[in-house]
Amino acid sequence: MSEGTERKRFERGVEALRQIPDPLRRLDAVRAAREELESLEAEAVRSARSEGATWKAIGALYGLSKQGAQQRFRASGVVREDG
């Protein structure tokens, strides 16, 4: 699947959330989606690291330094204290 196709699928999902008419139901759905995305992000970082991606490369995706990337993902348990 191309990056453009992946982006369009994601945007359709976001639009589906926007279309939930009840504000509290929409808020709950957005909260649940954010939690799922945070989990997916941590999993993707762990996977990237296990396949040899450097913290520098991961940081570059976020506009962060190597150290910034490590700090960002330390709270989610992706970064072990020994680095």
C-alpha positions as CSV (number, residue, x, y, z in Angstrom):
1,M,0.0,0.0,0.0
2,S,1.4,3.4,-0.9
3,E,1.9,6.2,1.5
4,G,-0.8,8.2,-0.2
5,T,-3.3,5.4,0.1
6,E,-2.4,5.0,3.8
7,R,-2.9,8.7,4.4
8,K,-6.3,8.7,2.7
9,R,-7.5,5.7,4.7
10,F,-6.4,7.5,7.9
11,E,-8.2,10.8,6.8
12,R,-11.4,8.8,6.2
13,G,-11.2,7.5,9.7
14,V,-10.7,10.9,11.1
15,E,-13.6,12.2,9.1
16,A,-15.8,9.4,10.4
17,L,-15.0,10.6,13.9
18,R,-15.9,14.2,12.9
19,Q,-19.3,13.0,11.7
20,I,-20.4,11.6,15.0
21,P,-23.3,14.0,15.8
22,D,-23.4,13.7,19.6
23,P,-20.4,15.7,21.1
24,L,-19.9,13.4,24.1
25,R,-20.0,10.3,21.9
26,R,-17.6,12.0,19.5
27,L,-15.3,13.0,22.4
28,D,-15.3,9.5,23.7
29,A,-14.5,8.1,20.3
30,V,-11.6,10.5,19.8
31,R,-10.2,9.7,23.2
32,A,-10.3,6.0,22.4
33,A,-8.7,6.6,19.0
34,R,-5.9,8.6,20.6
35,E,-5.2,5.9,23.1
36,E,-5.1,3.3,20.3
37,L,-2.8,5.5,18.3
38,E,-0.5,6.1,21.2
39,S,-0.2,2.3,21.7
40,L,0.4,1.8,18.0
41,E,3.0,4.5,18.0
42,A,4.9,2.9,20.9
43,E,4.7,-0.5,19.1
44,A,6.0,1.0,15.9
45,V,8.9,2.6,17.7
46,R,9.8,-0.7,19.4
47,S,9.5,-2.5,16.0
48,A,11.7,0.1,14.3
49,R,14.3,-0.1,17.0
50,S,14.3,-3.9,16.9
51,E,14.9,-3.8,13.1
52,G,17.8,-1.4,13.6
53,A,16.4,2.1,13.3
54,T,18.5,4.6,15.2
55,W,17.1,7.0,17.7
56,K,18.5,9.7,15.5
57,A,16.4,8.5,12.5
58,I,13.3,8.2,14.7
59,G,13.9,11.7,16.2
60,A,14.2,13.1,12.7
61,L,10.6,12.0,12.0
62,Y,9.4,14.1,14.9
63,G,11.8,17.0,14.5
64,L,13.7,15.9,17.6
65,S,17.3,15.0,18.4
66,K,18.3,11.5,19.4
67,Q,18.0,12.5,23.0
68,G,14.6,14.1,22.4
69,A,13.2,11.0,20.8
70,Q,14.5,8.8,23.7
71,Q,12.9,11.2,26.2
72,R,9.6,11.2,24.3
73,F,9.3,7.5,24.3
74,R,10.7,6.7,27.8
75,A,7.3,7.3,29.4
76,S,5.6,4.7,27.2
77,G,8.2,2.1,28.2
78,V,9.8,2.0,24.7
79,V,13.1,3.2,26.0
80,R,14.8,1.1,28.7
81,E,16.9,2.9,31.3
82,D,20.0,1.4,29.7
83,G,19.1,3.0,26.4
